[in-house]
Amino acid sequence: MSQTYRDLIVWQKAMDLATEVYRLTKKLPKDELYALTNQMRRAAVSIPSNIAEGNGRFSQREYARFLSIARGSKSEVETQLLLCVRLGYLEQTETETALGLCTEIGKMLTVMIAKFIGE
């Protein structure tokens, strides 16, 4: 049986991160619904989505490009989580799981990208 994107640990962790971001953003003020909440959710969903889309491409170069986009979205989510703490919307301890997943996902994506582009 060939491996699908759903079998990839990085995709599974990205799904966990997206779920965690949805959970956390429910705690944000209602006036952030169309700003920070929406932006965080879109960026979080972008990570597993780009991993899946890249996996469906026919070339390793294209796959690496989508993984790179996922890595950028990971950095976006990380920054937004840190901003939520600075703004007092979330406690540092509330973001530890999500930030830990960001670190893990970032490392995995970096290794995968390097493998595909031969760095």
MMTF fields as JSON, N, C-alpha, C and O atoms, coordinates in Angstrom:
{
  "mmtfVersion": "1.0.0",
  "mmtfProducer": "UNKNOWN",
  "numBonds": 475,
  "numAtoms": 476,
  "numGroups": 119,
  "numChains": 1,
  "numModels": 1,
  "chainsPerModel": [1],
  "groupsPerChain": [119],
  "chainIdList": ["A"],
  "bondAtomList": [4, 2, 8, 6, 12, 10, 16, 14, 20, 18, 24, 22, 28, 26, 32, 30, 36, 34, 40, 38, 44, 42, 48, 46, 52, 50, 56, 54, 60, 58, 64, 62, 68, 66, 72, 70, 76, 74, 80, 78, 84, 82, 88, 86, 92, 90, 96, 94, 100, 98, 104, 102, 108, 106, 112, 110, 116, 114, 120, 118, 124, 122, 128, 126, 132, 130, 136, 134, 140, 138, 144, 142, 148, 146, 152, 150, 156, 154, 160, 158, 164, 162, 168, 166, 172, 170, 176, 174, 180, 178, 184, 182, 188, 186, 192, 190, 196, 194, 200, 198, 204, 202, 208, 206, 212, 210, 216, 214, 220, 218, 224, 222, 228, 226, 232, 230, 236, 234, 240, 238, 244, 242, 248, 246, 252, 250, 256, 254, 260, 258, 264, 262, 268, 266, 272, 270, 276, 274, 280, 278, 284, 282, 288, 286, 292, 290, 296, 294, 300, 298, 304, 302, 308, 306, 312, 310, 316, 314, 320, 318, 324, 322, 328, 326, 332, 330, 336, 334, 340, 338, 344, 342, 348, 346, 352, 350, 356, 354, 360, 358, 364, 362, 368, 366, 372, 370, 376, 374, 380, 378, 384, 382, 388, 386, 392, 390, 396, 394, 400, 398, 404, 402, 408, 406, 412, 410, 416, 414, 420, 418, 424, 422, 428, 426, 432, 430, 436, 434, 440, 438, 444, 442, 448, 446, 452, 450, 456, 454, 460, 458, 464, 462, 468, 466, 472, 470],
  "bondOrderList": [1, 1, 1, 1, 1, 1, 1, 1, 1, 1, 1, 1, 1, 1, 1, 1, 1, 1, 1, 1, 1, 1, 1, 1, 1, 1, 1, 1, 1, 1, 1, 1, 1, 1, 1, 1, 1, 1, 1, 1, 1, 1, 1, 1, 1, 1, 1, 1, 1, 1, 1, 1, 1, 1, 1, 1, 1, 1, 1, 1, 1, 1, 1, 1, 1, 1, 1, 1, 1, 1, 1, 1, 1, 1, 1, 1, 1, 1, 1, 1, 1, 1, 1, 1, 1, 1, 1, 1, 1, 1, 1, 1, 1, 1, 1, 1, 1, 1, 1, 1, 1, 1, 1, 1, 1, 1, 1, 1, 1, 1, 1, 1, 1, 1, 1, 1, 1, 1],
  "groupList": [{"groupName": "MET", "atomNameList": ["N", "CA", "C", "O"], "elementList": ["N", "C", "C", "O"], "formalChargeList": [0, 0, 0, 0], "bondAtomList": [1, 0, 2, 1, 3, 2], "bondOrderList": [1, 1, 2], "singleLetterCode": "M", "chemCompType": "L-PEPTIDE LINKING"}, {"groupName": "SER", "atomNameList": ["N", "CA", "C", "O"], "elementList": ["N", "C", "C", "O"], "formalChargeList": [0, 0, 0, 0], "bondAtomList": [1, 0, 2, 1, 3, 2], "bondOrderList": [1, 1, 2], "singleLetterCode": "S", "chemCompType": "L-PEPTIDE LINKING"}, {"groupName": "GLN", "atomNameList": ["N", "CA", "C", "O"], "elementList": ["N", "C", "C", "O"], "formalChargeList": [0, 0, 0, 0], "bondAtomList": [1, 0, 2, 1, 3, 2], "bondOrderList": [1, 1, 2], "singleLetterCode": "Q", "chemCompType": "L-PEPTIDE LINKING"}, {"groupName": "THR", "atomNameList": ["N", "CA", "C", "O"], "elementList": ["N", "C", "C", "O"], "formalChargeList": [0, 0, 0, 0], "bondAtomList": [1, 0, 2, 1, 3, 2], "bondOrderList": [1, 1, 2], "singleLetterCode": "T", "chemCompType": "L-PEPTIDE LINKING"}, {"groupName": "TYR", "atomNameList": ["N", "CA", "C", "O"], "elementList": ["N", "C", "C", "O"], "formalChargeList": [0, 0, 0, 0], "bondAtomList": [1, 0, 2, 1, 3, 2], "bondOrderList": [1, 1, 2], "singleLetterCode": "Y", "chemCompType": "L-PEPTIDE LINKING"}, {"groupName": "ARG", "atomNameList": ["N", "CA", "C", "O"], "elementList": ["N", "C", "C", "O"], "formalChargeList": [0, 0, 0, 0], "bondAtomList": [1, 0, 2, 1, 3, 2], "bondOrderList": [1, 1, 2], "singleLetterCode": "R", "chemCompType": "L-PEPTIDE LINKING"}, {"groupName": "ASP", "atomNameList": ["N", "CA", "C", "O"], "elementList": ["N", "C", "C", "O"], "formalChargeList": [0, 0, 0, 0], "bondAtomList": [1, 0, 2, 1, 3, 2], "bondOrderList": [1, 1, 2], "singleLetterCode": "D", "chemCompType": "L-PEPTIDE LINKING"}, {"groupName": "LEU", "atomNameList": ["N", "CA", "C", "O"], "elementList": ["N", "C", "C", "O"], "formalChargeList": [0, 0, 0, 0], "bondAtomList": [1, 0, 2, 1, 3, 2], "bondOrderList": [1, 1, 2], "singleLetterCode": "L", "chemCompType": "L-PEPTIDE LINKING"}, {"groupName": "ILE", "atomNameList": ["N", "CA", "C", "O"], "elementList": ["N", "C", "C", "O"], "formalChargeList": [0, 0, 0, 0], "bondAtomList": [1, 0, 2, 1, 3, 2], "bondOrderList": [1, 1, 2], "singleLetterCode": "I", "chemCompType": "L-PEPTIDE LINKING"}, {"groupName": "VAL", "atomNameList": ["N", "CA", "C", "O"], "elementList": ["N", "C", "C", "O"], "formalChargeList": [0, 0, 0, 0], "bondAtomList": [1, 0, 2, 1, 3, 2], "bondOrderList": [1, 1, 2], "singleLetterCode": "V", "chemCompType": "L-PEPTIDE LINKING"}, {"groupName": "TRP", "atomNameList": ["N", "CA", "C", "O"], "elementList": ["N", "C", "C", "O"], "formalChargeList": [0, 0, 0, 0], "bondAtomList": [1, 0, 2, 1, 3, 2], "bondOrderList": [1, 1, 2], "singleLetterCode": "W", "chemCompType": "L-PEPTIDE LINKING"}, {"groupName": "LYS", "atomNameList": ["N", "CA", "C", "O"], "elementList": ["N", "C", "C", "O"], "formalChargeList": [0, 0, 0, 0], "bondAtomList": [1, 0, 2, 1, 3, 2], "bondOrderList": [1, 1, 2], "singleLetterCode": "K", "chemCompType": "L-PEPTIDE LINKING"}, {"groupName": "ALA", "atomNameList": ["N", "CA", "C", "O"], "elementList": ["N", "C", "C", "O"], "formalChargeList": [0, 0, 0, 0], "bondAtomList": [1, 0, 2, 1, 3, 2], "bondOrderList": [1, 1, 2], "singleLetterCode": "A", "chemCompType": "L-PEPTIDE LINKING"}, {"groupName": "GLU", "atomNameList": ["N", "CA", "C", "O"], "elementList": ["N", "C", "C", "O"], "formalChargeList": [0, 0, 0, 0], "bondAtomList": [1, 0, 2, 1, 3, 2], "bondOrderList": [1, 1, 2], "singleLetterCode": "E", "chemCompType": "L-PEPTIDE LINKING"}, {"groupName": "PRO", "atomNameList": ["N", "CA", "C", "O"], "elementList": ["N", "C", "C", "O"], "formalChargeList": [0, 0, 0, 0], "bondAtomList": [1, 0, 2, 1, 3, 2], "bondOrderList": [1, 1, 2], "singleLetterCode": "P", "chemCompType": "L-PEPTIDE LINKING"}, {"groupName": "ASN", "atomNameList": ["N", "CA", "C", "O"], "elementList": ["N", "C", "C", "O"], "formalChargeList": [0, 0, 0, 0], "bondAtomList": [1, 0, 2, 1, 3, 2], "bondOrderList": [1, 1, 2], "singleLetterCode": "N", "chemCompType": "L-PEPTIDE LINKING"}, {"groupName": "GLY", "atomNameList": ["N", "CA", "C", "O"], "elementList": ["N", "C", "C", "O"], "formalChargeList": [0, 0, 0, 0], "bondAtomList": [1, 0, 2, 1, 3, 2], "bondOrderList": [1, 1, 2], "singleLetterCode": "G", "chemCompType": "PEPTIDE LINKING"}, {"groupName": "PHE", "atomNameList": ["N", "CA", "C", "O"], "elementList": ["N", "C", "C", "O"], "formalChargeList": [0, 0, 0, 0], "bondAtomList": [1, 0, 2, 1, 3, 2], "bondOrderList": [1, 1, 2], "singleLetterCode": "F", "chemCompType": "L-PEPTIDE LINKING"}, {"groupName": "CYS", "atomNameList": ["N", "CA", "C", "O"], "elementList": ["N", "C", "C", "O"], "formalChargeList": [0, 0, 0, 0], "bondAtomList": [1, 0, 2, 1, 3, 2], "bondOrderList": [1, 1, 2], "singleLetterCode": "C", "chemCompType": "L-PEPTIDE LINKING"}],
  "groupTypeList": [0, 1, 2, 3, 4, 5, 6, 7, 8, 9, 10, 2, 11, 12, 0, 6, 7, 12, 3, 13, 9, 4, 5, 7, 3, 11, 11, 7, 14, 11, 6, 13, 7, 4, 12, 7, 3, 15, 2, 0, 5, 5, 12, 12, 9, 1, 8, 14, 1, 15, 8, 12, 13, 16, 15, 16, 5, 17, 1, 2, 5, 13, 4, 12, 5, 17, 7, 1, 8, 12, 5, 16, 1, 11, 1, 13, 9, 13, 3, 2, 7, 7, 7, 18, 9, 5, 7, 16, 4, 7, 13, 2, 3, 13, 3, 13, 3, 12, 7, 16, 7, 18, 3, 13, 8, 16, 11, 0, 7, 3, 9, 0, 8, 12, 11, 17, 8, 16, 13],
  "groupIdList": [1, 2, 3, 4, 5, 6, 7, 8, 9, 10, 11, 12, 13, 14, 15, 16, 17, 18, 19, 20, 21, 22, 23, 24, 25, 26, 27, 28, 29, 30, 31, 32, 33, 34, 35, 36, 37, 38, 39, 40, 41, 42, 43, 44, 45, 46, 47, 48, 49, 50, 51, 52, 53, 54, 55, 56, 57, 58, 59, 60, 61, 62, 63, 64, 65, 66, 67, 68, 69, 70, 71, 72, 73, 74, 75, 76, 77, 78, 79, 80, 81, 82, 83, 84, 85, 86, 87, 88, 89, 90, 91, 92, 93, 94, 95, 96, 97, 98, 99, 100, 101, 102, 103, 104, 105, 106, 107, 108, 109, 110, 111, 112, 113, 114, 115, 116, 117, 118, 119],
  "secStructList": [7, 7, 7, 7, 4, 4, 4, 7, 2, 2, 2, 2, 2, 2, 2, 2, 2, 2, 2, 2, 2, 2, 2, 2, 2, 6, 6, 1, 7, 4, 4, 4, 0, 0, 0, 0, 0, 2, 2, 2, 2, 2, 2, 2, 2, 2, 2, 2, 2, 2, 2, 2, 2, 2, 2, 6, 1, 1, 1, 2, 2, 2, 2, 2, 2, 2, 2, 2, 2, 2, 2, 2, 2, 2, 2, 2, 2, 2, 2, 2, 2, 2, 2, 2, 2, 2, 6, 6, 1, 1, 7, 2, 2, 2, 2, 2, 2, 2, 2, 2, 2, 2, 2, 2, 2, 2, 2, 2, 2, 2, 2, 2, 2, 2, 2, 2, 2, 6, 7],
  "xCoordList": [0.842, 0.0, 0.881, 1.772, 0.646, 1.475, 1.055, -0.086, 2.022, 1.791, 1.014, 1.331, 0.011, -0.724, -0.315, 0.371, -0.737, -0.422, -0.962, -0.39, -2.056, -2.631, -1.731, -1.866, -0.808, 0.145, 1.357, 2.117, 1.535, 2.702, 2.531, 1.518, 3.517, 3.481, 3.369, 2.66, 4.061, 4.025, 2.612, 2.181, 1.891, 0.516, -0.372, -1.213, -0.183, -0.974, -0.746, -1.692, 0.508, 0.821, 0.251, -0.194, 0.267, -0.31, -1.823, -2.387, -2.468, -3.899, -4.146, -5.106, -3.268, -3.367, -3.22, -3.952, -2.268, -2.053, -3.284, -3.717, -3.851, -5.042, -6.191, -6.907, -6.354, -7.397, -7.146, -8.07, -5.897, -5.523, -5.736, -6.192, -5.41, -5.611, -7.108, -7.491, -7.945, -9.394, -9.856, -10.677, -9.327, -9.7, -9.285, -10.065, -8.057, -7.535, -8.252, -8.536, -8.544, -9.161, -10.6, -11.146, -11.207, -12.539, -12.475, -13.488, -11.275, -11.088, -10.797, -10.784, -10.564, -10.234, -11.483, -12.603, -11.287, -12.444, -13.248, -12.693, -14.531, -15.421, -15.022, -15.225, -14.454, -14.077, -12.854, -12.476, -12.24, -11.122, -11.581, -10.761, -12.893, -13.402, -12.996, -12.585, -13.109, -12.8, -11.372, -10.987, -10.602, -9.215, -8.297, -8.051, -7.812, -6.819, -7.35, -6.644, -8.559, -9.138, -9.178, -8.715, -9.726, -9.835, -8.453, -8.233, -7.536, -6.199, -5.465, -4.806, -5.575, -4.914, -5.48, -4.734, -6.784, -7.418, -7.033, -6.744, -7.029, -6.668, -5.216, -4.915, -4.321, -2.912, -2.737, -1.966, -3.448, -3.338, -3.861, -3.264, -4.958, -5.528, -4.608, -4.544, -3.914, -2.998, -1.861, -1.376, -1.441, -0.295, -0.601, 0.071, -1.59, -1.856, -2.372, -2.136, -3.074, -3.6, -2.472, -2.54, -1.438, -0.313, 0.534, 1.088, 0.638, 1.343, 0.607, 1.225, -0.717, -1.532, -1.444, -1.278, -1.555, -1.514, -0.15, -0.07, 0.903, 2.247, 2.441, 3.069, 1.896, 1.996, 1.312, 1.697, 0.305, -0.431, 0.213, -0.284, 1.295, 1.973, 2.889, 3.243, 3.261, 4.043, 5.556, 6.315, 5.998, 7.446, 7.865, 7.113, 9.07, 9.601, 9.801, 9.661, 10.129, 10.323, 9.006, 8.987, 7.913, 6.601, 6.226, 5.702, 6.499, 6.21, 6.966, 6.398, 8.246, 9.064, 8.495, 8.542, 7.963, 7.381, 6.169, 6.02, 5.311, 4.142, 4.542, 3.91, 5.583, 6.086, 6.649, 6.52, 7.27, 7.807, 6.681, 6.807, 5.593, 4.422, 3.87, 3.501, 3.817, 3.344, 4.246, 3.767, 5.551, 6.493, 6.271, 6.364, 5.978, 5.674, 4.417, 4.373, 3.401, 2.156, 2.382, 1.761, 3.27, 3.621, 4.22, 3.874, 5.109, 5.724, 4.687, 4.77, 3.72, 2.638, 1.816, 1.526, 1.443, 0.672, 1.469, 0.935, 2.733, 3.601, 3.625, 3.476, 3.811, 3.844, 2.517, 2.496, 1.423, 0.104, -0.189, -0.832, 0.275, 0.114, 0.887, 0.379, 2.106, 2.919, 2.269, 2.311, 1.672, 0.972, -0.229, -0.492, -0.956, -2.102, -1.681, -2.403, -0.523, -0.004, 0.339, -0.021, 1.036, 1.413, 0.201, 0.234, -0.862, -2.079, -2.933, -3.912, -2.548, -3.294, -4.524, -5.361, -4.648, -5.807, -5.66, -6.651, -4.423, -4.13, -2.982, -2.128, -2.97, -1.846, -0.754, -1.04, 0.487, 1.625, 1.422, 1.696, 0.94, 0.755, -0.295, -0.217, -1.27, -2.314, -1.767, -2.324, -0.676, -0.136, 0.995, 1.498, 1.398, 2.564, 2.393, 3.319, 1.239, 1.006, 1.129, 1.824, 0.454, 0.477, 1.883, 2.331, 2.577, 3.934, 4.893, 5.794, 4.7, 5.506, 5.274, 6.215, 4.013, 3.694, 4.314, 4.797, 4.303, 4.93, 6.41, 6.924, 7.086, 8.512, 8.739, 9.602, 7.965, 8.101, 7.815, 8.573, 6.746, 6.348, 7.408, 7.761, 7.906, 8.939, 10.179, 10.73, 10.62, 11.795, 11.539, 12.389, 10.369, 10.035, 9.964, 10.472, 9.343, 9.226, 10.595, 10.859, 11.451, 12.793, 13.553, 14.207, 13.472, 14.146, 13.563, 14.306, 12.24, 11.604, 11.98, 12.293, 11.948, 12.288, 13.727, 14.002, 14.637, 16.047, 16.236, 17.052, 15.483, 15.562, 15.111, 15.726, 14.028, 13.489, 14.286, 14.337, 14.912, 15.654, 17.153, 17.931, 17.554, 18.961, 19.893, 21.051, 19.406, 20.282, 21.088, 21.88],
  "yCoordList": [-1.192, 0.0, 1.247, 1.371, 2.167, 3.365, 4.383, 4.415, 5.197, 6.175, 7.376, 7.891, 7.81, 9.024, 10.118, 9.859, 11.318, 12.434, 12.192, 12.684, 11.44, 11.165, 10.287, 10.254, 9.572, 8.728, 9.504, 9.002, 10.721, 11.514, 12.071, 12.697, 11.839, 12.361, 13.884, 14.455, 14.541, 15.999, 16.496, 17.508, 15.803, 16.183, 15.964, 16.804, 14.839, 14.54, 15.594, 16.037, 15.992, 17.03, 18.382, 19.17, 18.643, 19.893, 19.924, 20.979, 18.785, 18.696, 18.937, 19.609, 18.379, 18.62, 20.11, 20.662, 20.762, 22.197, 22.984, 23.886, 22.665, 23.377, 23.23, 24.19, 22.023, 21.783, 22.625, 23.22, 22.667, 23.437, 24.94, 25.648, 25.418, 26.839, 27.17, 28.227, 26.303, 26.539, 26.598, 27.44, 25.705, 25.698, 27.006, 27.613, 27.43, 28.647, 29.899, 30.8, 29.959, 31.178, 31.369, 32.467, 30.328, 30.492, 31.394, 31.953, 31.532, 32.341, 33.812, 34.649, 34.123, 35.498, 36.374, 35.877, 37.683, 38.593, 38.547, 38.326, 38.754, 38.708, 39.758, 39.544, 40.894, 41.922, 41.516, 42.227, 40.393, 39.859, 38.769, 38.189, 38.494, 37.399, 37.524, 36.542, 38.72, 38.9, 39.388, 39.697, 39.455, 39.89, 38.735, 37.819, 38.785, 37.814, 36.381, 35.462, 36.178, 34.827, 34.214, 33.092, 34.947, 34.458, 34.206, 33.183, 35.132, 34.999, 33.791, 33.055, 33.586, 32.444, 31.123, 30.181, 31.06, 29.826, 29.508, 28.358, 30.531, 30.316, 29.843, 28.938, 30.462, 30.063, 28.642, 27.864, 28.299, 26.955, 25.894, 24.825, 26.177, 25.245, 25.111, 24.054, 26.174, 26.186, 25.168, 24.637, 24.9, 24.004, 22.58, 22.102, 21.882, 20.525, 20.528, 19.578, 21.587, 21.659, 21.698, 21.012, 22.492, 22.579, 21.314, 20.927, 20.672, 19.378, 18.368, 17.641, 18.335, 17.408, 17.742, 16.847, 19.019, 19.402, 19.084, 18.575, 19.38, 19.077, 17.587, 17.169, 16.792, 15.34, 14.831, 13.801, 15.552, 15.15, 15.609, 15.29, 16.341, 16.839, 15.771, 14.803, 15.963, 14.953, 15.146, 14.227, 16.317, 16.516, 16.864, 17.474, 16.464, 16.761, 18.263, 18.78, 18.96, 20.404, 21.099, 22.005, 20.661, 21.22, 20.875, 21.711, 19.642, 19.205, 20.098, 20.557, 20.346, 21.186, 22.604, 23.229, 23.108, 24.458, 24.522, 25.484, 23.518, 23.499, 23.295, 23.847, 22.509, 22.347, 23.661, 23.982, 24.416, 25.719, 26.69, 27.466, 26.643, 27.462, 27.058, 27.911, 25.751, 25.255, 25.763, 26.136, 25.775, 26.257, 27.744, 28.189, 28.505, 29.924, 30.129, 30.998, 29.332, 29.416, 29.023, 29.578, 28.066, 27.666, 28.85, 29.096, 29.579, 30.751, 31.838, 32.556, 31.954, 32.919, 32.579, 33.456, 31.311, 30.876, 31.119, 31.616, 30.768, 30.955, 32.43, 32.745, 33.317, 34.756, 35.235, 36.027, 34.766, 35.181, 34.676, 35.369, 33.485, 32.977, 33.844, 34.185, 34.196, 35.058, 36.432, 37.02, 36.942, 38.219, 38.14, 39.076, 37.025, 36.843, 36.909, 37.448, 36.363, 36.424, 37.875, 38.365, 38.553, 39.952, 40.853, 41.787, 40.57, 41.377, 41.004, 41.681, 39.915, 39.477, 38.663, 38.426, 38.226, 37.409, 35.973, 35.317, 35.483, 34.121, 34.153, 35.038, 33.183, 33.027, 32.228, 31.388, 32.485, 31.754, 30.239, 29.484, 29.812, 28.382, 27.778, 26.598, 28.58, 28.086, 27.806, 26.998, 28.477, 28.357, 27.338, 27.097, 26.742, 25.84, 24.646, 24.308, 24.019, 22.869, 23.29, 22.642, 24.376, 24.848, 25.273, 24.942, 25.992, 26.427, 25.239, 25.245, 24.229, 23.012, 22.297, 21.804, 22.242, 21.645, 22.456, 21.885, 23.776, 24.631, 24.289, 24.187, 24.115, 23.785, 22.436, 22.305, 21.443, 20.102, 20.107, 19.538, 20.736, 20.792, 21.525, 21.093, 22.617, 23.38, 22.554, 22.604, 21.797, 20.935, 19.862, 19.61, 19.23, 18.186, 18.737, 18.118, 19.882, 20.479, 20.861, 20.676, 21.387, 21.769, 20.557, 20.635, 19.439, 18.209, 17.714, 17.323, 17.732, 17.259, 18.125, 17.611, 19.437, 20.357, 20.127, 20.039, 20.031, 19.811, 18.504, 18.429, 17.492, 16.19, 16.319, 15.752, 17.073, 17.186, 18.093, 17.864, 19.123, 20.038, 19.798, 20.5, 18.802, 18.394, 19.375, 19.501, 20.073, 21.0, 20.261, 20.871],
  "zCoordList": [0.0, 0.0, 0.0, 0.841, -0.926, -1.007, 0.059, 0.518, 0.421, 1.48, 0.932, -0.141, 1.665, 1.312, 2.291, 3.279, 2.01, 2.906, 4.311, 5.283, 4.43, 5.756, 6.614, 7.837, 5.965, 6.69, 7.2, 8.027, 6.709, 7.092, 8.506, 8.817, 9.343, 10.722, 10.719, 11.548, 9.798, 9.741, 9.425, 9.977, 8.551, 8.246, 9.478, 9.797, 10.162, 11.361, 12.442, 13.095, 12.628, 13.624, 13.192, 14.026, 11.886, 11.378, 11.604, 11.896, 11.471, 11.775, 13.263, 13.64, 14.11, 15.556, 15.849, 16.671, 15.171, 15.376, 14.944, 15.661, 13.793, 13.322, 14.319, 14.604, 14.839, 15.839, 17.091, 17.645, 17.525, 18.714, 18.482, 19.38, 17.291, 16.98, 17.001, 17.503, 16.474, 16.542, 17.999, 18.365, 18.816, 20.237, 20.905, 21.639, 20.646, 21.275, 20.786, 21.576, 19.498, 18.967, 19.441, 19.333, 19.956, 20.554, 21.789, 22.208, 22.368, 23.567, 23.258, 24.161, 21.984, 21.62, 21.694, 21.573, 21.893, 21.944, 20.643, 19.567, 20.755, 19.585, 18.545, 17.35, 18.984, 18.01, 17.181, 16.249, 17.509, 16.721, 15.74, 15.028, 15.707, 14.883, 13.413, 12.794, 12.861, 11.437, 11.214, 10.086, 12.271, 12.155, 12.567, 11.782, 13.763, 14.227, 14.246, 13.83, 14.711, 14.755, 13.358, 13.153, 12.41, 11.042, 10.432, 9.783, 10.641, 10.068, 10.649, 9.915, 11.953, 12.594, 12.094, 11.828, 11.97, 11.509, 10.069, 9.736, 9.218, 7.817, 7.694, 6.915, 8.469, 8.422, 8.944, 8.382, 10.012, 10.593, 9.627, 9.504, 8.948, 7.978, 6.759, 6.131, 6.443, 5.297, 5.44, 4.441, 6.661, 6.866, 6.386, 5.473, 6.965, 6.473, 5.033, 4.286, 4.644, 3.274, 2.249, 1.229, 2.508, 1.575, 1.592, 0.563, 2.737, 2.793, 1.913, 1.135, 2.045, 1.25, -0.233, -1.062, -0.573, -1.987, -2.598, -3.715, -1.875, -2.369, -2.592, -3.564, -1.685, -1.801, -3.062, -3.613, -3.51, -4.701, -6.005, -7.086, -5.916, -7.122, -7.7, -7.027, -8.941, -9.637, -9.54, -9.847, -9.121, -9.043, -7.618, -6.858, -7.283, -5.955, -5.773, -4.665, -6.855, -6.776, -6.398, -5.564, -7.023, -6.684, -5.243, -4.507, -4.858, -3.489, -2.513, -1.522, -2.79, -1.923, -1.838, -0.778, -2.943, -2.947, -2.017, -1.263, -2.062, -1.182, 0.278, 1.179, 0.512, 1.883, 2.396, 3.577, 1.509, 1.879, 2.243, 3.19, 1.496, 1.825, 3.191, 3.998, 3.44, 4.744, 5.864, 6.935, 5.612, 6.625, 6.899, 8.042, 5.85, 6.034, 6.86, 7.731, 6.588, 7.358, 8.812, 9.718, 9.027, 10.399, 11.145, 12.3, 10.495, 11.129, 11.394, 12.391, 10.504, 10.679, 11.925, 12.739, 12.07, 13.239, 14.519, 15.511, 14.483, 15.648, 16.07, 17.251, 15.11, 15.38, 15.953, 16.895, 15.396, 15.864, 17.271, 18.058, 17.588, 18.956, 19.941, 21.01, 19.58, 20.449, 20.605, 21.686, 19.533, 19.599, 20.537, 21.292, 20.489, 21.382, 22.854, 23.693, 23.147, 24.52, 24.869, 25.939, 23.959, 24.208, 24.404, 25.207, 23.671, 23.779, 24.989, 25.304, 25.663, 26.842, 26.51, 27.38, 25.256, 24.872, 25.35, 25.672, 25.397, 25.84, 26.829, 26.782, 27.72, 28.647, 27.955, 27.101, 28.317, 27.746, 27.877, 26.944, 29.039, 29.273, 28.34, 28.0, 27.927, 27.015, 25.62, 24.877, 25.27, 23.916, 23.808, 22.711, 24.911, 24.905, 23.959, 23.222, 23.971, 23.086, 21.629, 20.847, 21.267, 19.884, 19.474, 18.376, 20.331, 19.991, 19.878, 19.04, 20.716, 20.619, 19.296, 18.674, 18.868, 17.574, 16.436, 15.458, 16.559, 15.542, 15.4, 14.286, 16.521, 16.489, 15.812, 14.944, 16.212, 15.625, 14.124, 13.339, 13.745, 12.347, 11.53, 10.432, 12.061, 11.365, 11.086, 9.986, 12.077, 11.896, 10.846, 9.992, 10.91, 9.949, 8.528, 7.592, 8.37, 7.039, 6.48, 5.292, 7.325, 6.888, 6.366, 5.326, 7.079, 6.653, 5.327, 4.426, 5.213, 3.98, 2.783, 1.709, 2.974, 1.884, 1.433, 0.236, 2.387, 2.055, 1.282, 0.363, 1.659, 0.971, -0.49, -1.393, -0.705, -2.051, -2.964, -4.172, -2.406, -3.281, -3.218, -3.865, -2.434, -2.402, -1.736, -2.135, -0.724, 0.015, 1.046, 1.765]
}
